[in-house]
Amino acid sequence: MIIIYERIGWKKHVCPWYLGYVLASPLRRLYQNPEKILNPYLKQGMKVLEVGPGMGFFSLPMARIVGESGRIFCIDLQEKMLQSLRRRTMKANLLGRIEMRLCSESSLRIDDLAGSMDFALAFAVVHEVSDQKLLLMEIFRSLKKDGLLLLSEPKGHVTKEEFEKTVVFAQSNGMEKAGSPSIRGSHSVVLRKI
């Protein structure tokens, strides 16, 4: 499904909702283990923003890590992804820890979260957006000072040069590189809001 946004032109190509089942497959854990990837950055009580959660491959493990006092804000463009995430969240008995929001074509609709997030995750989503700078600016605005963003893009869709341009943009807008985690099949960086 290709969606074209007229106002700002966010989307290049949105992952079809039905592929969310493949992305949420337990077999994916053999390739990319969410706990192993996220444990170094998360702790109990944190507030986390996840952009493009799909059906919750990372969302559910993050909700377990941050515990009852933490909160995960999952923002997605596709209602069907959020509906599946809601079902999976209910089945896992984590509904009180995860808030799901539908974003618009031109905004994540997270102004109320400005300066309140401890951590943000943008995993394999930035390359799907035409106006990556606008997307990143909204994510950055949501972070507290010293808040972290784990940005990871699939090597099959994003070249090293394209990824580095995204990192340079982030660094020119109040972020500093805080790490380069090794995540199979991905270009990845951890950025800190300064």
N, C-alpha and C positions, 0 to 999 in steps of 0.2 A: 504494500500500500504506500503510494507516494502522495504526500500532502504538500501543497504549496501554500505558503502564507503570504498574503498580500501586503500587510502593514509593514512588517520588518523583514520577512523572509527568513524565519528561523530554520526551516527544515530543508535539508537536502534529501534525505531518505530516512524514513522511520522504519525501524525493525517491525515487521508485521506481528500483531499481537499473538498469533498462534505459534510463532517461534519461541515465545516466552516459555512454553512447556519444555522445549529442548534446553533453553538456558537455565531453567530451574531444576533440571534433572539431577538426581543424586549422583549419577555417574560423573558429572562435571567436577564433583569434589575430588576425584582422583587427579584431576588436572589443575584445578584451582581451589584449594581448600579455604573457605571463607574465614574460619577461625585463625588459621595460620597467617593469612594475609592481614587480618584486622586486629588481632590481639595486641600487637606492639603499640597501637594507637588509641585503643579504647579502654575505658574502665567504668566501673559502676557509677551511675548517676549522670553520665554525660548526655548532652543533647546533640543529636546527630542529624544532619541533612543528607538525604540520599536522592540524587537526581537520576531519574530513569531507572527505578528499581525493578521494572518488569514484574515478574511474579514473586519476587522476594528471595532470590538466591542469597544475597547478602543481608537483606533486611531482617530475616528471622534470626540468623546467628548474631547480628548486631544487637537485636532486642534482648537476646539472652545475655550477652556480654554486659550491656549497660544496666541490666537488672530492673527491678521494679521502680527504682527511683530515677531511671533514665528514660529518654524518649527519642524515638526515631521518627523523623518527618520525611515521608516518602512522596516525592513529587513526580508525576508522570503525565504525559500528554494523552495517553490512551486509556479511556475508561475501562476497556476490557482487561487491560493489564491490572488496573487497580481492583477490579472486581475479583479477579483470580487471587491477587495478593490478599484481599480481605478474607476470602475463604480459607486460604492457607494460614493466615494469621489467627483466625478463629479456631481452626483445627489444632493449632499449636498452643492455644490458650495464651496468646500474646497480644490480644487486641488492645488492652489497656496501655501497651508500651509503644504502639505504632499508630501514627496519625497519617492518613492517606489524603492527598490533595491532587486535584486535577488542575494542571496548569493550562494556560492559554497558548495560542500561537506565538504571542509576543512577550509573554512574561511568565516567570515561575510562580507569581502571585505569593511571594513570601516577604513582602514588606514588613509584616508584623513580626518577623523573625530576625530583623536586622540586629547585628551585634550580639546574638544570643547563642550561636552554635559553637560547640567545642570542636566539632569534627564534621567534615563534609566528604562525601564519596561521589565521584563522578567516574563510573566504571563503564567503559565502552559506550559512551553516550555523546561526548563532545563532537566527535567526527560526524554525527548525524545532524548537526545543527549548522545552518548557514551562517548565522550571526553568533559565532563562538565568543566573540568579545563581550557581547551583551550577556550571554549566558554566564560566562565567567565572572563578570562584574556583579551579577546578582548573587552568585555563590559567595564571592568575596565579601560582599556587604553583609551577608548573613553570619559570617564568622566573628567570634570575639577576637580581641587582640591575642596573638599567639595561637589562635585556632588553626587547625591543620586541615588541609585538603589533600586527599589521595586521588590523584588524577591518573587514570590508566586507560590506554587505548590499544585496541587489537592491532598487532603487527600486520595482519592480513588486509586491514582497511586503511591504516595510517602509516605513512613512511616515517622514518626517523627524523627527517628534515621537517616534515609537517608537525610532528610532535614537538620538536625543539622550538618551532615558531610559537606554538601555544605556550610553552614554558617561558620563553622570552617575554611574551605579552604579559603573562602573570607576574613576572619579576618586575616589569616596568609599571605595575599597578599595585604596588604595596605587598607583594609576596616575596618570600625568599625560599630558596631550595633548602629543605630540611632532611632530605634523604632520597635515595634512589632504590626502592625495593625491587627485588628480582621476582617478577610474577610471570609465570610461563605464558608464552604467546603474546606478551604485552610490552608496550613501552610504558613505564611507570615512574612517577615522581611524587614525593610528598612536599607540599608547599606550606609555609607558615605565614600567617598574616602578621605584618610588622606595623 
